[in-house]
Amino acid sequence: MKIALLSCSTRPRGGVVHTVALAEALAAAGEDVTVRSLGRGGDRGFFREVDDGVRVRILPFPDGPREETVGARVLRSIATLRAAFAPCAAAFDIVHAQDCISANAAGPCVRTVHHLDHFTTLELAACHERAVVEPYAHLCVSRSVADELRVGWGLDPAVIPNGVAYERFATTDPAARAGWRARLGPYVLTVGGTEPRKGSLDLIEAYALLRAARPDVRLVRPVVAVVEEDLAARDHPLRVPLPQGGLRTRRRPSPPRSAAPSPRTIRYAPPLAGSRPPATPGPRRPHATWRSTGRLPAGHTVGSVDERRSTEGFTTMAQEVRGVIAPGKNEPVRVETIVVPDPGPGEAVVKIQACGVCHTDLHYKQGGINDDFPFLLGHEAAGIVESVGDGVTDVAPGDFVVLNWRAVCGQCRACLRGRPWYCFNTHNAKQKMTLKDGTELSPALGIGAFADKTLVAAGQCTKVDPAVSPAVAGLLGCGVMAGIGAAINTGNVGRGDSVAVIGCGGVGNAAIAGARLAGAAKIIAVDIDDRKLTTASKLGATHTVNSTSTDPVEAIQGLTGGFGADVVIDAVGRPETYQQAFYARDLAGTVVLVGVPTPEMKLELPLLDVFGRGGALKSSWYGDCLPSRDFPMLIDLHLQGRLDLDAFVTETIALDGIEAAFERMHHGDVLRSVVVL
């Protein structure tokens, strides 16, 4: 048979690697195989790996406008590929199309659906309607994808593993096709419980097919979990056998769709000859490491995947960069090589330019947040988006962004009520960054930005004016935003108000700057360190109180005509400072707690005082900010000269200077140390 395999990209992603694997397998079986793919500049990309027995033609695909959406780009890809392929389509017996691509052909058209990214917006839904020319089969490599296509689109896809004997489809007889569908049934194979997309089964099988005999690459211990539905064992009828020594798998059919699913069991294929013994399954999942070319370097391996991971996980291409790790409670931090995956759907890889050293990072190191060591520290960061995953439209490669640790969902009850700063379902990247040995890292606040690059949810990237210095922009990612927001958003400071701030570290001084922005007439700074009080005066404090020698409550009342401040912000977070804030406010005034207490702290207040003094007792989490609204606004104010963010940067340091910076921060010697990369 003459078979055409169509691809819209030459990059080594799931669909492309699948195309390479199928092309090799079909050519080895004696079929006449041609690959047609869109590419920029005629570069064959990953199709360089295809053996000489497969003809490859790269069709030119020029770059579109910068503001082009994902859907528009996909539609343009389809139109370009179909226009170029149409004149020769009739020469092929079978056309295989990845995802949204389709083509008219004399023989059957088969469509493989790898994921649902092309069905998530109206524009991308149009790709589905426009591109699919009533294919004789929809093939899915994931049961979850197949189920969503059935429910949402009325399609009836078959779920199969990679490797298809195409002669099964080479018929135009409806009865024969119906018989084929009945025989096929809903088969599923996954790797370690993960969806086989972008590197799991696709990549492992592709490398088994393409590189099993190559001396420069070792395919070591690919562990494959087989989903077994407790039925009689038999081989998959559409399985293309792998080369001798290739990946060993067992496939069994699932029950009919109407039957209730049976309990699943996980079995492991035996290791390849000469490979390492399998590791004991555990909660950490090693990742494969890949070069940007998609080529495994000598000595690198395709890793195992932990069977307990969610079916929404991904194993992807990755790159190695430097990162600062907290290996254990109170252990010194160290710079190590970490593995950053390519972004999956809804994710982005960001090249970090600057990251502030925050008390929260120190709390992670001390075990004060949780004990999920090792941590990848750093979260107050700014940088350049390097790459984005499928479905990402709000940011693009090249955008200058500030990272935030509350990417709102837009769908929870808080978001739907128009209060997204209270979002109850914020999210981070699904994939995990790891050490070189595969140990998963816990990124601080879901970011982990003490690194050359980091992987985040795209919603954690907020575009701001690139004219600002990265060293000051990144501070909005946590402490500065928390303080400014405590005054402006939570405390609702207004023109002419009196404001007192207890604790003048980074967050407290930011609250002073926020009160000044809001037009407060009197701003009282309270601390035990005269150096911090001097900085507070520079940022807008009209009065300062050193609480080691003066009672802060009496001082605040004395500076406000005996009444107390309209808004008192506790940026320390201890019971004694909260009591001071409570009694230092005016009747019906507001107390804002932005300092973070520890779990063992208790507070005692006479309930009659709480009732009798009225007003509001509030806590402020991340300054009740909405990053997409607040970050650009504050950057603009800084560029206009109305907000001095430079005053928060005491020093800039290198990546290996963080342990010493923690010491200086602990002793109050700095307001903020900023790592500049």
Secondary structure, 3 states (H helix, E strand, C coil): CEEEEEECCCCCCHHHHHHHHHHHHHHHCCCEEEEEEEECCCCCHHHHHCCCCCEEEEEECCCCCCCCCHHHHHHHHHHHHHHHHHHHHHHCCEEEEECCCCCCCCCCEEEEECCCHHHCCHHHHHHHHHHCCCCCEEEECCHHHHHHHHHHHCCCCEECCCCCCHHHHCCCCHHHHHHHHHHHCCECCCECCECCCCCCHHHHHHHHHHHCCCCCCCCCCCCCEEEECCCCCCCCCCCCCCCCCCCCCCCCECCCCCCCCCCCEEEECCCCCCCCCCCCCCCCCCCCCCCCCCCCCCCCCCCCCCCCCCCCCCCCCEEEEEEEEECCCCCCCEEEEEEEECCCCCEEEEEEEEEECCHHHHHHHCCCCCCCCCEECCCEEEEEEEEECCCCCCCCCCCEEEECCCECCCCCHHHHCCCHHHCCCCECCCCCCEECCCCECEEHHHCCCCECEEEEEHHHEEECCCCCCHHHHHHHHCHHHHHHHHHHHHCCCCCCCEEEEECCCHHHHHHHHHHHHHCCCEEEEEECCHHHHHHHHHHCCCEEEECCCCCHHHHHHHHCCCCCEEEEEECCCCHHHHHHHHHCEEEEEEEEECCCCCCCCCCCCCHHHHHHHCCEEEECCHHHCCHHHHHHHHHHHHHCCCCCHHHHCCEEECHHHHHHHHHHHHCCCCCCEEEEC
